[in-house]
Amino acid sequence: MTEYIFETFKPTITDNTPDEKTTNYIHAVRAGFHDKRVSGEKLLQRVKRAIADDRVFTAAYSQEAYDHALDSDIPVATFAHFEKNVNVGGGKLIPAHLITWVTVRPTHRRRGLLRRLMTENLTNAADAGYPFAALTVTEGGIYRRFGFGAASWLTDLEVDTSPGFQLISEPDRRVEICDAQALQELAPQIYAEFQKKSPGAIGRQQALYDFAAGHDIETGEADDAVRGALHYDENGKPDGFVSFKHNAGDDWSHGTLELLDFIAVSNDAYSALWAFLGAIDLSVKVKFNNAAHQSPLPWLLTDPRRAKIVNENDGIWLRILDVKKSLEARAWLVGGELTLRINDDMGFADGTYRLVSDGQEATVTKLDNGEPADLEMNVSELGSLYLGGADPVVLARAGRITEVRPDAALEARSLFALERAPYTPNDF
């Protein structure tokens, strides 16, 4: 049986060069996601961004070495975590434990590496007082067994902007084109205001702002094809932006606009930016990946069929670590009372809890396990309900939730609802 050494450390740069341990870790991560090897300036920029996000690395190393195999100093499994604020409704931003860069080399799978890394990391997060952990996933079948549940959803849109594209009402037209480079300064300010209004929105990494401004994430070089536009509120302050590229393909007069980023703080900004995109010459289509699952765009158009969903995917996945702390931290918009039985094989959230909401705040009390419950579920389903994105009635029909008391799932639908459907416009 192979023996492993586990080590947790922070990435380090000395004399403008990542140290050997950090370099080997990045090589392992990139191999795990089938990305190209990086060195020199590309590697340096990657590590600088990890340091800017205050990421903490954990690596597993094999103690066995074989001739001609990869060096044993290169991890066979990787794991990273960092902290960002998450909007949990009502403009409330709370710190969450974010997990990323999870890889296991194919030759070392089925040996308990992921379970050990995840268990120890979640235990440390719970001990540190985080109400929940969060991640975004490349494969949807892995993380439910660790208690994570999908809590927000995204769509990829293709919008027909050929002649006839029209909004149902005239927007304010307070949109101006800007140099994409300006978004490096303005995008963080605009996103911060957007985050306050959108449940599920997570604090962003600097790399995402660089990308919005047209910088290649790997090299840092500017892409001169990227354009930007800003919407201004009534006081002349930017409250929305879009960055995009025009791809002509074989017919320069019937090109496609590919959106790199689109953030609107206000409804006026959202509609005006779409009116702007629909008016750009020599393009007949807009592609927008990572749009909100419940996008208002079709309702803005005189012909809603022009906005077609071409793909749907999950966004953020949540793992509740402390039921009382999590539920009492989020916003509650209606009053009500429910008793929830939460099953958690890892033990963090296991128990029976009475939730009482007064329409603003909630009080959560842990009960004896013999107390009757209204709803019974695994902790992964509580993660899906937490931001109001999953419908408990649908989960009950699917057998994910057991409705002990009749109509309890219907009551939970209204009780858990937030002011907007959750939207997490980026991964991490």
C-alpha positions in Angstrom: 0.0 0.0 0.0 1.3 3.4 -1.0 2.1 5.8 1.9 1.4 9.5 1.5 2.7 12.7 3.1 0.2 15.6 3.4 1.3 19.2 3.7 -0.6 22.5 3.9 1.3 25.7 2.9 0.9 29.1 1.3 2.3 29.9 -2.1 5.6 31.7 -2.0 7.5 33.9 -4.4 11.2 34.8 -3.8 13.1 37.2 -6.0 10.2 37.2 -8.4 10.3 33.4 -8.8 7.8 30.9 -7.2 9.6 28.5 -5.0 9.9 24.8 -5.9 7.1 23.6 -3.7 4.6 26.2 -5.2 5.8 25.5 -8.7 5.3 21.7 -8.4 1.9 22.3 -6.9 0.8 24.5 -9.8 2.1 21.9 -12.3 0.0 19.2 -10.5 -3.1 21.4 -10.6 -2.8 22.2 -14.3 -2.2 18.5 -15.1 -5.3 17.6 -13.2 -7.4 20.0 -15.3 -5.6 19.2 -18.6 -4.2 22.7 -18.9 -0.9 23.4 -20.6 2.3 23.5 -18.5 3.3 27.0 -17.5 6.7 28.5 -16.7 8.4 31.9 -16.5 6.0 34.9 -16.5 2.9 32.8 -16.9 3.7 30.8 -13.9 4.6 33.9 -11.9 1.3 35.6 -12.7 -0.6 32.4 -11.8 1.0 32.3 -8.4 0.6 36.1 -7.8 -3.1 35.7 -8.3 -3.2 32.8 -5.8 -1.4 35.0 -3.3 -3.7 37.9 -3.9 -6.7 35.7 -3.2 -4.9 34.4 0.0 -5.3 30.8 -1.2 -4.0 28.1 1.0 -2.6 24.9 -0.7 -2.8 21.3 0.5 -0.8 18.7 -1.3 -0.5 14.9 -1.0 2.8 13.3 -2.0 3.6 9.7 -2.7 6.5 8.2 -0.7 7.2 5.7 -3.5 9.4 6.7 -6.4 9.8 4.9 -9.7 12.4 5.3 -12.4 11.3 7.6 -15.2 8.0 8.5 -13.4 7.2 12.0 -12.3 9.3 13.3 -9.5 7.9 12.5 -6.0 8.1 16.2 -5.2 5.1 16.8 -7.5 1.9 16.2 -5.6 -0.4 13.3 -6.6 -3.4 15.2 -5.1 -4.1 18.9 -4.6 -6.6 20.9 -2.7 -6.9 24.7 -2.0 -9.1 26.9 0.1 -9.6 30.7 0.6 -12.3 33.1 1.9 -14.7 35.4 0.1 -18.0 36.9 1.1 -21.3 35.5 -0.2 -24.6 37.3 -0.4 -27.2 35.3 1.6 -30.2 37.5 0.9 -31.3 40.9 2.0 -27.9 42.4 1.1 -26.3 40.3 3.9 -22.7 39.4 3.0 -21.1 36.7 5.2 -17.6 35.0 4.9 -17.6 31.6 3.3 -15.0 28.9 3.1 -14.3 28.4 -0.6 -12.7 25.2 -1.9 -11.0 24.9 -5.3 -8.2 23.2 -7.3 -9.2 19.7 -6.2 -7.3 17.1 -8.2 -6.2 13.5 -7.8 -3.8 11.9 -10.2 -5.6 9.0 -12.1 -2.9 6.6 -10.9 -3.7 7.3 -7.3 -7.5 7.2 -7.2 -9.6 4.9 -5.1 -7.1 5.2 -2.2 -9.1 7.6 0.0 -7.1 10.7 -0.9 -10.0 13.0 -1.8 -12.0 11.9 1.3 -9.1 12.6 3.6 -8.4 16.0 2.1 -12.1 17.0 2.1 -12.8 15.7 5.6 -9.8 17.4 7.2 -10.4 20.6 5.3 -14.1 20.8 6.3 -13.3 19.9 9.9 -10.8 22.8 10.0 -13.4 25.1 8.4 -16.1 24.1 10.9 -13.6 24.6 13.8 -12.8 28.1 12.4 -16.5 29.0 12.7 -17.5 29.1 9.0 -21.3 28.5 8.6 -20.8 26.8 5.3 -18.3 25.8 2.6 -18.8 26.4 -1.1 -17.3 25.2 -4.4 -18.0 25.1 -8.1 -17.6 21.8 -9.8 -16.3 20.4 -13.1 -18.1 17.1 -12.5 -21.6 17.0 -11.0 -21.5 13.5 -9.5 -18.6 13.9 -7.0 -19.5 16.2 -4.2 -22.9 15.3 -2.9 -21.3 12.5 -0.9 -19.4 15.1 1.0 -22.6 17.0 1.8 -22.6 19.6 -1.0 -25.8 20.6 -2.8 -26.2 22.7 -5.9 -27.6 26.1 -4.8 -27.6 28.3 -7.9 -27.9 27.7 -11.6 -26.6 29.3 -14.8 -27.6 29.3 -18.5 -25.8 29.9 -21.7 -27.8 32.2 -23.9 -27.8 32.9 -27.7 -29.7 36.0 -28.5 -30.8 36.8 -32.1 -30.1 40.5 -32.6 -30.8 40.5 -36.4 -33.2 43.2 -37.7 -36.4 43.2 -35.6 -34.6 42.9 -32.3 -36.5 45.2 -30.0 -37.2 45.7 -26.3 -40.7 45.9 -25.0 -40.1 49.4 -23.6 -37.6 52.1 -24.5 -34.5 52.0 -22.2 -32.8 55.1 -20.9 -29.9 54.8 -23.4 -27.3 56.1 -20.8 -24.7 53.8 -22.2 -21.3 54.8 -23.5 -18.4 52.8 -25.0 -15.3 52.7 -22.9 -11.8 51.4 -23.3 -11.8 47.9 -22.0 -8.8 48.7 -19.8 -11.0 51.1 -17.8 -12.9 48.1 -16.5 -9.8 47.0 -14.5 -10.6 49.8 -12.1 -14.3 50.2 -12.5 -15.4 46.5 -12.7 -14.6 45.8 -9.0 -16.5 48.8 -7.9 -19.6 47.9 -10.0 -19.5 44.3 -9.0 -19.3 45.2 -5.3 -22.7 47.0 -5.7 -24.1 44.2 -7.7 -23.1 41.7 -5.1 -25.1 43.5 -2.4 -28.2 43.0 -4.5 -27.8 39.4 -5.8 -28.2 36.4 -3.5 -25.5 33.9 -4.3 -23.0 36.4 -5.6 -19.5 35.7 -4.3 -16.6 38.1 -4.0 -14.5 37.8 -7.1 -10.9 37.0 -7.7 -8.8 39.7 -9.4 -8.2 37.4 -12.4 -11.9 37.8 -13.3 -11.6 41.6 -13.5 -8.4 41.2 -15.6 -10.4 39.0 -17.9 -13.2 41.5 -18.2 -10.7 44.1 -19.1 -9.5 42.0 -22.0 -6.3 40.6 -20.4 -5.3 37.0 -21.1 -5.5 35.2 -17.8 -2.4 33.1 -18.6 -0.1 35.8 -20.0 -1.6 39.1 -18.7 -1.3 40.5 -22.2 -4.1 42.7 -23.5 -6.4 41.5 -26.2 -7.0 44.5 -28.5 -10.2 42.9 -29.8 -12.0 43.3 -26.5 -14.4 46.3 -26.2 -16.2 47.7 -23.2 -19.3 49.7 -22.5 -20.7 51.3 -19.3 -24.2 52.3 -18.1 -24.5 55.4 -16.0 -27.1 56.1 -13.4 -29.0 59.4 -13.1 -26.1 60.9 -11.3 -23.6 59.9 -13.9 -22.1 57.0 -11.8 -21.3 53.8 -13.6 -23.7 51.0 -12.5 -23.3 48.4 -15.1 -20.8 47.2 -17.7 -20.3 44.7 -20.5 -17.1 43.6 -22.2 -17.3 41.8 -25.5 -15.5 40.7 -28.7 -16.8 40.6 -32.2 -16.2 37.4 -34.1 -16.9 37.7 -37.8 -16.4 34.1 -38.9 -16.8 33.7 -42.6 -19.2 36.6 -43.0 -18.0 39.9 -41.6 -21.4 41.5 -41.9 -23.2 38.8 -39.8 -20.8 38.4 -36.8 -21.4 37.2 -33.3 -20.7 39.2 -30.1 -19.2 37.1 -27.4 -19.7 38.5 -24.0 -16.7 38.2 -21.6 -18.6 39.7 -18.7 -21.9 41.4 -18.1 -22.8 42.9 -14.7 -25.8 45.3 -14.1 -26.5 46.7 -10.7 -29.9 48.2 -11.6 -32.8 47.1 -13.9 -32.2 50.2 -16.0 -28.6 49.2 -16.5 -29.6 45.7 -17.5 -32.1 46.7 -20.1 -30.0 49.6 -21.5 -26.9 47.4 -22.0 -29.0 44.8 -23.9 -30.4 47.6 -26.1 -26.9 48.7 -26.8 -25.7 45.1 -27.7 -28.7 44.7 -30.0 -27.9 47.9 -31.8 -24.2 47.0 -32.7 -23.7 46.9 -36.5 -22.4 43.9 -38.4 -23.6 41.4 -35.8 -26.7 39.3 -35.6 -26.1 37.2 -32.5 -24.9 37.6 -28.9 -23.5 34.7 -27.0 -23.7 35.1 -23.2 -22.4 32.3 -21.1 -23.1 32.2 -17.3 -26.4 34.2 -17.5 -28.8 34.0 -14.6 -31.0 30.9 -14.6 -34.1 33.1 -14.2 -32.9 35.8 -16.6 -35.3 38.8 -17.2 -34.0 39.1 -20.8 -36.8 37.1 -22.6 -39.4 39.3 -20.8 -37.6 42.4 -22.0 -38.0 41.5 -25.7 -41.0 42.0 -27.9 -40.1 38.5 -29.3 -38.9 36.4 -26.3 -38.0 33.5 -28.6 -34.9 35.5 -29.7 -33.3 34.6 -26.4 -32.6 30.9 -26.5 -31.1 28.8 -23.7 -28.5 26.5 -25.3 -27.1 25.1 -22.1 -27.9 24.9 -18.4 -25.5 24.2 -15.6 -25.1 24.5 -11.8 -23.3 27.4 -10.2 -22.3 27.4 -6.6 -22.6 24.3 -4.4 -23.0 24.8 -0.7 -22.0 22.5 2.2 -23.7 23.5 5.5 -21.3 23.1 8.4 -23.4 24.8 11.2 -27.2 24.7 10.7 -28.0 27.3 13.4 -25.3 29.8 12.3 -26.1 29.4 8.6 -29.9 29.8 8.9 -29.7 32.6 11.4 -27.2 34.5 9.1 -29.4 34.7 6.0 -32.4 36.9 5.3 -35.9 35.8 5.9 -38.7 37.6 4.1 -41.8 35.8 5.4 -42.8 34.5 8.8 -43.2 30.9 9.6 -42.0 27.8 11.5 -40.6 24.5 10.4 -38.9 21.6 12.1 -36.1 20.1 10.0 -34.4 16.7 10.4 -31.0 16.9 8.8 -29.0 13.8 8.1 -25.3 14.2 7.8 -23.0 11.2 7.6 -20.0 13.5 8.3 -21.7 14.8 11.5 -21.3 18.5 11.1 -25.0 19.3 10.6 -26.7 16.2 11.8 -29.7 16.8 14.0 -33.3 18.1 14.4 -33.8 21.8 14.2 -36.7 24.1 14.8 -36.7 27.2 12.5 -38.8 30.2 13.5 -38.9 33.3 11.3 -40.5 36.6 12.1 -40.2 37.8 8.5 -36.9 39.4 9.0 -34.7 37.3 11.3 -34.8 33.7 12.3 -34.1 31.7 15.4 -32.9 28.2 15.1 -33.0 25.7 18.0 -31.4 22.2 18.0 -33.9 19.7 19.4 -33.6 16.2 20.7 -33.5 13.8 17.8 -36.7 12.1 19.0 -38.7 15.3 18.3 -41.0 15.1 15.3 -40.0 16.9 12.1 -41.9 18.5 9.4 -39.3 17.8 6.7 -36.4 15.3 6.6 -33.5 15.7 4.2 -29.8 15.1 3.8 -27.5 18.1 4.4 -26.8 18.3 0.6 -30.5 19.2 0.1 -30.4 21.8 2.8 -27.5 23.4 0.8 -29.7 23.5 -2.2 -32.5 25.1 -0.3 -30.4 27.6 1.5 -30.4 30.4 -1.0 -34.0 29.8 -2.2 -32.9 28.4 -5.5 -34.2 24.8 -5.3 -37.9 24.2 -4.9 -38.6 21.9 -1.9 -41.9 20.7 -3.5 -39.9 19.5 -6.5 -37.2 17.9 -4.2 -40.0 16.1 -2.3 -41.5 14.8 -5.5 -38.0 13.5 -6.5 -37.5 11.8 -3.1 -34.7 14.1 -2.1 -36.9 15.5 0.8 -39.3 13.5 2.9 -42.4 15.4 3.7 -43.4 14.2 7.2 -46.1 16.7 7.7 -48.5 17.3 4.7 -47.9 20.6 2.9 -44.6 21.3 4.8 -42.7 21.4 1.5 -45.1 24.0 0.2 -44.6 26.1 3.3 -40.8 25.7 2.9 -41.0 27.1 -0.6 -42.3 30.4 0.6 -40.3 30.5 3.8 -36.9 29.9 2.0 -37.6 32.3 -0.9 -35.3 35.3 -1.2 -35.8 38.6 -3.0 -34.2 37.2 -6.2 -33.3 33.7 -7.4 -29.7 33.1 -6.5 -27.1 34.0 -9.2 -23.4 33.3 -9.0 -22.0 34.7 -12.3 -18.6 33.1 -12.0 -16.8 30.1 -10.8 -13.6 30.0 -8.7 
